[in-house]
Amino acid sequence: MIGSKIPIRIAKARWAWSELTSPRFGNKYAAMGPDAIRLQYLAKNGAAFDALPEPDKDILVSLIEKRQPGFMRDIANVKEFVCEAWTQDDLMKTIAIPALSPGKDRLLPYADFIKNPPHMVGGQPEWSDPRVSADSWPQGKPYSQDEPAIAILHSGDKILVDGYGRSVIFVKHGKSDDKFLVWVPAT
């Protein structure tokens, strides 16, 4: 898969497909209509993205464009994404989305995100914080990744926009020679 390229349309559709099953974002899709609910049902029940008919992929593109409009301008001129294999050091050099900063209001280095404590709600760690969800990874289970995450470029920096749970598991449970697969805009 490393070095494989996909068109922007497929990268957007994969991004939406991933969000449909996300504990953090999945609930927001139910309000987006019957197609979103149908696709979410398929995703949660193990349907393979590659088996989806092309019209469903177009629906997924529409859903992510509505859900994440702030990121769309950063990929407006991107034609395709390439799959890269990142090391933990590569990941630490990226930028985390504002929702994961202490005030949920600014971009911050991924290295700061990962070392900060999770967000607190009512004195308890926020259930949807990827740093919390990664704590449930079974002790001794080797790191594995089924689907690459997705990053975009913003002012020259790589920003992970999908795959935070997977990335935290990679950092906390991966071995030094493991790789984190990421779809990145091809340059």
N, C-alpha and C positions, 0 to 999 in steps of 0.2 A: 504494500500500500504506500510505503514511503516513496515520494516523488510522483505519485499519481496526481492527476489534475482533474478537477470538476468545474463545470461552468458555475457562475455566480448563482444562477437559478437553483441549482441543486444544493449549493452551500446554504442558501437561505432556507430551502425546504428542509434540509437536515437539521438546521438550527431550530426551526419550529417543531419538528418531529421530536427533538430532544426535550424541548420545553414542555411538550404535552405531558410527559411523564415526570417532570420535575416536581419535587415536593414544594419548591419555592414558587414556581410559576404556573404549574398545571391548573390550579383552580381559577386562574384568570381567563382561561380559554373557554370555560363553560358559557360565559356571557357573550361569546363571539358568534353564536349561532349554531344551527344543527350540524353543519359540516364540521365545525370545530369539535363538537361533542362526538360525532361519529368517528372522526380521525383519532381523537383522544382515546376512545374505546379501543380502536384497533391497536394503537401504540401500547396501551397498558396491557393488552392481552397478547403481546408478543409478535404482532405482525412485523414483517421485515420491511424496512424502508424501500429496499430495492424492488420489492414485489408490488409496490403501489402503482396504480395506473397514473399516467401523466397528468390527467386533470386533477387528481388528488395532490400531486406535487405542486401544481399551480395554486391550489387552495392554500397549501402550506406556505407558499411564498407570500400570498396575500395576508395570511395571518401574522407572519413575523414582521411584515412591513407595517402592519397596524400596531402590533405589540411593542416593537422596538424602533419607532421612527427616529429617535435621536442618533442611532448608530447607522442608519441607512445613508446619511450624507457622506460618511467615511468610506463607504464601499460603492458609492454611486458610479464611479468610473472603473471599478474592478470588473474584469471580464471572466477571470477564473481564479480558483484557489488551488494550492498545491499542498500535499500532505508532507509535513515535516516531522522529524523525530527530535523532540527536545530532551535535553538533560535537565536535571534539577537546577543547574546553574542557568541554563537558558530560560527556564520558567521564572526564576528569581529576578531576571532582568526585564520582565514585562511589567505592565501596569494593570492594576485591578480596577474594576468598575466602581463608580461612586457609591453604589448601594452597599458596598462592602467596606467602605471607610468608616472610621469611628462615628462620624456624624452623618453617615450615609449621604454625603454631599459633595465629595470631591474624588478625583482620581488619586490613587496612591500606588507606590511601588508594591508589586506582589510580595516582595520580601517583607515589607511592613505588614501587609495584610496577614500573611501566614503567621507572623510572630505575635500579632495582637490577639487579645482574648476575643471570644465570640461576643456578638451583641447580646445584651441582657434585656429581658422583659420581665418585670415583676420580680426581680432578684434571681431569675433563672436564665440560663443561656437560651437564646432564641432558637427554637426547634429547627428552623429552616436554615440557620447559618451553616454553610458547608463545613466549617471547622468542627461543628457539633455532629453533623451527620457522618463525617468520616470517623468519628470515635466509635461507631458501631461496627467498623470493619473487624471481622473475626481475627483474634490474635493468632499469629503464625500463618495466616492465609497469604500466599504471595500476591503481589500487585498484578492486576491484569486489566486490560482496557479493551472493550468491544468496539467502541465507536470513537473516532477522533473528536477532540474538542474543536472549537472554532475561535479564531482570533481575527481581529481587524487591525488596520493601521490607523493611528490617530496622531497627527502632528509628528510623524516619524517613529512613534512608539508602537510596539505590539501590545494590544489590549485583549486579554482573554474575555470573550463575551458569552461563551458557553462552555461548560465543563468544570465548574469550580469544585463540585463534589469530587469528581474524578481527579482533579489536580491536587486537592488536599490529600486524598488517599495516596496518590503517587509520591508526594513529598513525605508523608508520615510513614508509609508502609512499603515504599519501593526500595529496591536495592540501588546501589550507586551506578550500576550499569544498565538499569532499566531505562526505557525511553517513554516519553509522553507524546502521543501522536496528536497533531493539531493541523487543521485546515487553515492555511494562511493565504492572504491575497498574493497571487503570483505577480512578480515584478518584471 
